């Protein structure tokens, strides 16, 4: 899966989805589409039991851009 604004890591049945859009992780159309795509994809996986949504940097998300 080609992602530009979101990172996905799956370890020990835990999916960590990280918003990574510096400097303040503002959400734009691409970021929202990638988040939807990632969560749709992990909902179909047998190796994911828990999902954590986090963000890179000091700000979780500054909101819509």
N, C-alpha and C positions, 0 to 999 in steps of 0.2 A: 504494500500500500504506500503510495507516494504522498507524503504529508509535508507541508511547509510551515504550518503554524502550531502543530500539535505533535507531541511525541507519545509513543505507546511502548510500554515495557510490560511484559508478562513474566512473572516469576512466582513459583509456588502457588499457582491458582489465583494470584492477585494481579489484576491489570491496573497499572498506574498510567493515567492519562494526564499529560502535562501540557498546559497551554504555554506556548513559547513564542511570544510575539513582542519582542522588546520595543520600546522601553517599559511600557505599562500594561502589556497584554490586552490592549484594546481589541474588542471584537469587531470584525468586519464580516462581510458576506462569506469570504473564503474560510475564515476561522470557524464560523458557525456551521458551514457545510462540512468541514473536516471533523468537527466534534460529533455531528450527527452520524457521519460515515463511520467513525471509530466506534461509537457506542452501538451502532447497528451491527458492526462486524463482531465485536466482542460478545454480543448477546447470543451469537450463533456458535461460539467456541465452547468446546468441552473442557478446555484447560483454564477457564476463567470462572471463578465462583464469586469474586468480589471485585468491584471497580472503585478506584480512588481517583478523584479529580483534584488536581493541584495545578500550581502555576510556577514558572521560573521567575526568579527575581524577587523583589521586595513587595510587589503589588500583585494581588491575585488577578484582578481584572478591573480596568478602569471603565468598563462598560462598552457601549456601542461606539464605533468609530464612524 
